[in-house]
Amino acid sequence: MDPLSSLRDAAPTPFWLDDPRRPRPAPALVGGTTCDLLVVGGGYTGLWTALVAKERDPSVDVVLIEADEVGGAASGRNGGFCESSLTHGLHNGLTRWPDEIGTLERLGRENLQAIEDTLTRYGIDCDWERTGSIAVATEPYQLEGLAEEAEAAARFGGRPVLLDAEQVRAEIDSPTFLGGLWNKDDVAMVNPARLAWGLKQACLGLGVRIHEHTPATSLDEHGALISVGTPYGRISAGRVALATNAFPSLVRRHRPYTIPVYDYALMTEPLTEAQLASVGWERRQGFADCANQFHYVRLSADNRILWGGYDAIYHYRGRVRAEHDRRPETYATLAGHFFDTFPQLEGLRFTHSWGGAIDTSTRFCVFFDTCHQGKVAYAAGFTGLGVGATRFGAEVMLDLLAGEYTERTALELVRRKPLPFPPEPVRSVGIGITKWSMARADRNEGRRNLWLRTLDRLGLGFDS
C-alpha cells in the first residue's frame, strides 16, 4: 500500500482537541481589574502557576488570561508523555549540572508524583497511565549508548530495564527494533488536552478568575504594581507570572533565549483486536527511538497510535503562525516511517494530522528570569518536556515572586540562564547547518561532525 493513501482522510486538526468534551471558553476580560497575581498564558505553565498559588494561599487573588483558549497551543497538541526529567533527559542534565543532577532527578520524581496526586485530589480524568517509556535502538551503534544510560540511571535512583532485541519485541513488536531501555517508573501517558481542561476546572474551583480570548499586549511598571494591557482594558497586579513559552515574551530581553520549533504528529484510527495483537503492546508503554531525528509513539485510550516527531522546523525570525501548524510533506514522511516500523499494520489509516510550536532553548530545558524588581517572573524553554516540568517551573516562579530562598531557587539550573540564540540571519544559517549535521550523524553511526562537537563544547543546541 502506498503510505500516502493512509493520509487521505486525515483531518488537519489536533486529535486531542477534537473532543466533544472540550469546555466552552471563559469570557474575555472587558474593562480593567486588579489582582494579587496575574498569570499570562493558559497552557500548562500558567495553569499550574495559578493552581499552586491558590493551594499555597487560598486568599491570594489570582487572574489568568489566555490569548486563545486554555490548552489550545502546545498543551493540547503534544504527545502526552509526562516525564519526571527536568533536564531533557539524564545525559543532558549530567553534562550541564553534574553536581546537581542527583537533586534534579529527585525533584523531578517528586514533581511527577505531585502531578499524579493533584489528579486524584481534584478528580481530573485525563487517561493517566503510569506505563513508563522505552528508548528503542534501531541501529546497532545505539545499543552501547542504551547500556551507558542504564548504568547512569541506576546511579541516580532510576530502575531501568535493559532489553535485548527479543525482549523489546516481546513488548512492542517491530522488525526495526534491536534493543531498548525501559524506564518503568518515571513516565506517564496522559491525554494532554484533558489534562489542561482538568487543571482549568480545578483553578476555577479554587477561585481563580480565568479570561480566555484575552491577549496581553503590553507590560509596564507603575509604582508598586505591574500594569498589563489587554484589548479591552488593563490589569494591575502586585506580581505577574509570564507563561507564554513559544510566543514572544512581553519582556523584550527574554526573547533571544527561546525559539519556536514546529513539531508534527499523526494519529491512526483505532486498532482492531487483531491489529493490536500483531504489535503486542500489552503494557502500553510509550516509546521513542534513539536517533537525533527521533520519533515519539504511544497508544491512546481507545487504542489509536500517535506517531510524531522526526522533523523539527524553524521559520525565519521565529514566526509563530497558524499556517505553520500544517506541513503535508512532513506528514508524508511520517506515514512512510510508520509503515517501515509496523509493516504488519498495512492498510491502517490516519484520522488526524497536526503540528504546533515548541519553545526551545539552547540547553534543551526550562530556564527562569525575573525583572521589575522581582515583581515579574518568567519560565520558558521546556523543549518538549513541558507536560511534566511545567509544574516544577510554576513552583520556581512562585518562589521567585515571593522572594523565597528554597531548594529550588538555589539550583544552578534556576540561577543561570542558557546562552541566547544569535540574531538573524546567523540564527537560521546555524540552525540549518545543525539540522543537516544531525541528519548526517544519524546516517553515520551517530558520529558527530566538527560543527556539532563545537556546539557541544559551547553548550549550544537545537532540538525538539
ROBA-135229 format. One record per residue (C-alpha): x, y, z. Coordinates in steps of 0.05 Angstrom, whole numbers, padded with zeros to 5 digits, always signed. Example, Ala and Ser with C-alpha at 12.3 -4.5 7.8 and 13.67 -1.06 7.14 Angstrom:
BEGIN
+00246-00090+00156;+00273-00021+00143;
***
This chain:
BEGIN
+00000+00000+00000;+00025+00070-00016;+00035+00105+00052;+00005+00168+00023;-00063+00134+00015;-00065+00126+00091;-00069+00202+00097;-00129+00210+00051;-00180+00221+00107;-00135+00253+00159;-00168+00315+00187;-00118+00373+00194;-00133+00384+00268;-00102+00361+00333;-00134+00296+00355;-00135+00314+00429;-00172+00380+00416;-00223+00346+00371;-00263+00324+00431;-00337+00335+00446;-00319+00346+00519;-00279+00408+00502;-00303+00461+00550;-00332+00527+00530;-00282+00584+00536;-00287+00631+00594;-00309+00702+00574;-00258+00753+00553;-00238+00807+00603;-00276+00871+00588;-00253+00933+00626;-00199+00938+00679;-00186+00896+00741;-00136+00887+00797;-00107+00825+00829;-00051+00800+00872;-00022+00753+00819;-00033+00756+00744;-00015+00695+00703;-00005+00708+00629;-00016+00645+00589;-00066+00588+00594;-00022+00528+00578;+00007+00481+00630;+00057+00532+00658;+00003+00583+00671;-00048+00534+00697;+00000+00502+00746;+00023+00570+00769;-00048+00593+00784;-00067+00527+00817;-00006+00521+00861;-00012+00594+00881;-00082+00582+00907;-00061+00518+00942;-00005+00555+00977;-00050+00613+00998;-00125+00608+00984;-00134+00682+01000;-00090+00706+00942;-00130+00737+00885;-00106+00704+00820;-00125+00723+00749;-00105+00682+00689;-00111+00709+00618;-00102+00669+00554;-00098+00698+00484;-00136+00639+00452;-00166+00582+00492;-00137+00544+00551;-00096+00485+00525;-00103+00507+00452;-00029+00512+00437;+00027+00463+00457;-00010+00439+00518;-00066+00409+00476;-00023+00386+00417;+00034+00346+00447;+00045+00271+00450;+00022+00264+00523;+00089+00239+00552;+00091+00264+00624;+00163+00253+00646;+00198+00263+00712;+00261+00292+00679;+00270+00367+00689;+00333+00368+00645;+00311+00337+00579;+00339+00270+00599;+00393+00246+00646;+00450+00255+00596;+00435+00329+00585;+00429+00340+00660;+00494+00304+00675;+00530+00344+00622;+00506+00412+00645;+00495+00404+00721;+00538+00345+00744;+00540+00370+00816;+00464+00378+00820;+00439+00320+00779;+00422+00277+00839;+00379+00332+00868;+00348+00347+00800;+00329+00274+00789;+00298+00270+00859;+00259+00335+00850;+00235+00311+00782;+00207+00247+00812;+00174+00285+00868;+00144+00332+00817;+00115+00274+00776;+00084+00244+00838;+00055+00312+00857;+00022+00315+00788;-00009+00246+00799;-00032+00267+00869;-00064+00330+00841;-00103+00290+00790;-00130+00246+00846;-00145+00305+00892;-00186+00342+00840;-00215+00282+00804;-00183+00302+00737;-00200+00249+00684;-00144+00252+00633;-00129+00179+00617;-00068+00179+00663;-00027+00114+00656;+00039+00105+00693;+00066+00058+00640;+00137+00084+00632;+00170+00090+00565;+00222+00053+00524;+00281+00083+00488;+00288+00039+00426;+00352+00024+00388;+00340+00017+00313;+00415+00017+00294;+00469-00027+00324;+00512+00031+00347;+00456+00056+00392;+00459-00005+00437;+00522+00017+00472;+00490+00084+00488;+00430+00049+00519;+00475+00008+00564;+00512+00071+00587;+00446+00106+00600;+00421+00047+00641;+00483+00048+00685;+00477+00123+00696;+00402+00120+00711;+00414+00066+00764;+00466+00110+00798;+00416+00166+00807;+00356+00128+00833;+00325+00101+00770;+00304+00029+00758;+00318+00020+00684;+00307-00047+00649;+00355-00061+00591;+00322-00103+00537;+00354-00142+00481;+00322-00149+00413;+00278-00208+00432;+00256-00175+00497;+00239-00108+00466;+00200-00141+00410;+00162-00181+00463;+00138-00113+00490;+00126-00077+00423;+00138-00117+00360;+00174-00083+00303;+00226-00113+00257;+00266-00049+00264;+00277-00056+00340;+00346-00082+00361;+00342-00067+00436;+00312-00019+00486;+00316+00014+00554;+00251+00013+00593;+00242+00069+00643;+00186+00036+00682;+00173+00087+00737;+00186+00158+00713;+00140+00169+00654;+00064+00170+00649;+00019+00174+00588;-00036+00226+00590;-00089+00257+00546;-00056+00326+00543;-00117+00368+00526;-00160+00336+00581;-00103+00349+00630;-00105+00423+00612;-00181+00426+00616;-00180+00390+00683;-00129+00439+00711;-00172+00496+00686;-00233+00468+00723;-00192+00458+00786;-00168+00530+00782;-00239+00556+00775;-00260+00514+00834;-00207+00548+00877;-00230+00617+00856;-00180+00634+00800;-00211+00684+00752;-00198+00660+00681;-00208+00701+00619;-00197+00670+00550;-00191+00706+00484;-00154+00760+00524;-00084+00771+00497;-00034+00812+00537;-00009+00869+00494;+00039+00907+00540;+00072+00905+00608;+00094+00966+00648;+00113+00981+00719;+00073+01034+00756;+00100+01044+00826;+00087+00981+00867;+00043+00950+00813;+00053+00919+00745;+00004+00940+00692;-00013+00893+00635;-00053+00917+00575;-00107+00877+00541;-00152+00895+00481;-00208+00919+00527;-00172+00947+00587;-00114+00939+00635;-00098+00894+00694;-00060+00919+00754;-00024+00865+00793;+00024+00860+00851;+00060+00803+00817;+00060+00775+00746;+00080+00705+00722;+00095+00702+00647;+00077+00634+00618;+00077+00649+00543;+00131+00598+00525;+00136+00593+00448;+00102+00660+00438;+00142+00725+00443;+00153+00747+00515;+00124+00813+00539;+00194+00827+00565;+00236+00840+00503;+00303+00819+00533;+00275+00749+00544;+00261+00737+00470;+00331+00716+00447;+00331+00657+00496;+00277+00616+00461;+00257+00600+00390;+00193+00566+00366;+00206+00499+00332;+00149+00465+00296;+00135+00392+00311;+00085+00347+00275;+00044+00285+00291;-00005+00235+00262;-00060+00195+00296;-00087+00129+00269;-00157+00102+00271;-00169+00054+00330;-00134-00012+00321;-00176-00075+00318;-00161-00130+00368;-00124-00169+00315;-00082-00109+00294;-00064-00093+00366;-00046-00166+00379;+00001-00164+00319;+00041-00110+00354;+00034-00136+00425;+00040-00073+00468;+00002-00103+00527;+00036-00057+00577;+00021+00005+00535;+00088+00040+00544;+00106+00100+00503;+00169+00095+00462;+00218+00137+00424;+00276+00117+00380;+00348+00138+00394;+00363+00178+00331;+00376+00253+00332;+00315+00260+00288;+00272+00216+00332;+00200+00193+00333;+00156+00190+00395;+00100+00140+00396;+00044+00119+00443;-00025+00088+00447;-00087+00129+00463;-00141+00105+00510;-00181+00078+00451;-00120+00042+00421;-00100+00091+00367;-00026+00101+00353;+00002+00171+00358;+00064+00176+00313;+00102+00242+00318;+00169+00276+00314;+00227+00269+00265;+00223+00338+00232;+00237+00400+00274;+00221+00461+00232;+00244+00531+00247;+00217+00590+00207;+00258+00653+00193;+00254+00703+00250;+00217+00653+00294;+00148+00669+00268;+00090+00634+00304;+00033+00629+00254;-00027+00584+00246;-00008+00565+00175;+00055+00533+00203;+00013+00482+00241;+00004+00442+00176;+00060+00411+00135;+00039+00357+00086;+00110+00339+00066;+00125+00321+00139;+00060+00281+00144;+00081+00241+00083;+00150+00227+00113;+00119+00206+00179;+00070+00159+00145;+00126+00125+00108;+00166+00116+00172;+00105+00088+00208;+00095+00031+00159;+00170+00017+00158;+00165+00006+00233;+00099-00031+00234;+00092-00067+00167;+00040-00114+00198;-00007-00054+00202;-00011-00043+00127;-00079-00014+00109;-00087+00025+00174;-00108+00097+00162;-00093+00162+00197;-00152+00203+00222;-00115+00266+00245;-00053+00305+00226;-00028+00367+00261;+00030+00408+00286;+00049+00462+00334;+00106+00504+00362;+00153+00481+00418;+00192+00532+00458;+00264+00511+00451;+00324+00537+00490;+00398+00525+00475;+00404+00480+00536;+00341+00439+00518;+00304+00452+00583;+00270+00506+00624;+00303+00569+00647;+00280+00626+00692;+00286+00701+00700;+00257+00758+00739;+00251+00832+00725;+00218+00896+00751;+00249+00888+00819;+00226+00817+00826;+00153+00832+00812;+00153+00794+00745;+00177+00722+00737;+00187+00682+00673;+00195+00609+00656;+00205+00582+00585;+00247+00536+00541;+00217+00469+00562;+00236+00439+00494;+00184+00384+00492;+00186+00365+00566;+00132+00413+00588;+00078+00363+00605;+00113+00347+00670;+00166+00401+00681;+00117+00459+00677;+00092+00443+00747;+00163+00449+00773;+00170+00513+00733;+00108+00541+00767;+00135+00525+00836;+00200+00561+00819;+00165+00623+00792;+00123+00628+00855;+00184+00620+00898;+00219+00675+00859;+00159+00722+00863;+00155+00711+00938;+00229+00726+00945;+00239+00660+00979;+00305+00622+00982;+00286+00549+00972;+00319+00485+00949;+00291+00500+00880;+00315+00572+00875;+00385+00552+00899;+00395+00508+00838;+00445+00529+00785;+00391+00508+00735;+00347+00564+00763;+00401+00616+00776;+00435+00614+00708;+00404+00626+00641;+00425+00590+00577;+00464+00623+00522;+00417+00662+00476;+00405+00645+00404;+00443+00691+00356;+00405+00743+00315;+00381+00732+00244;+00406+00714+00193;+00460+00678+00233;+00407+00641+00272;+00374+00610+00211;+00440+00592+00179;+00464+00560+00243;+00400+00520+00253;+00403+00496+00181;+00475+00472+00189;+00457+00438+00255;+00398+00401+00225;+00440+00378+00166;+00494+00355+00214;+00446+00317+00259;+00415+00281+00199;+00485+00264+00175;+00503+00236+00244;+00442+00191+00242;+00467+00163+00175;+00538+00157+00201;+00531+00113+00263;+00520+00173+00308;+00588+00205+00294;+00583+00280+00307;+00620+00325+00259;+00662+00385+00279;+00602+00432+00278;+00563+00390+00328;+00624+00379+00372;+00636+00453+00374;+00564+00466+00394;+00571+00414+00449;+00632+00450+00477;+00596+00517+00475;+00533+00489+00508;+00490+00507+00448;+00437+00463+00417;+00376+00457+00374;+00326+00403+00389;+00252+00386+00390;
***
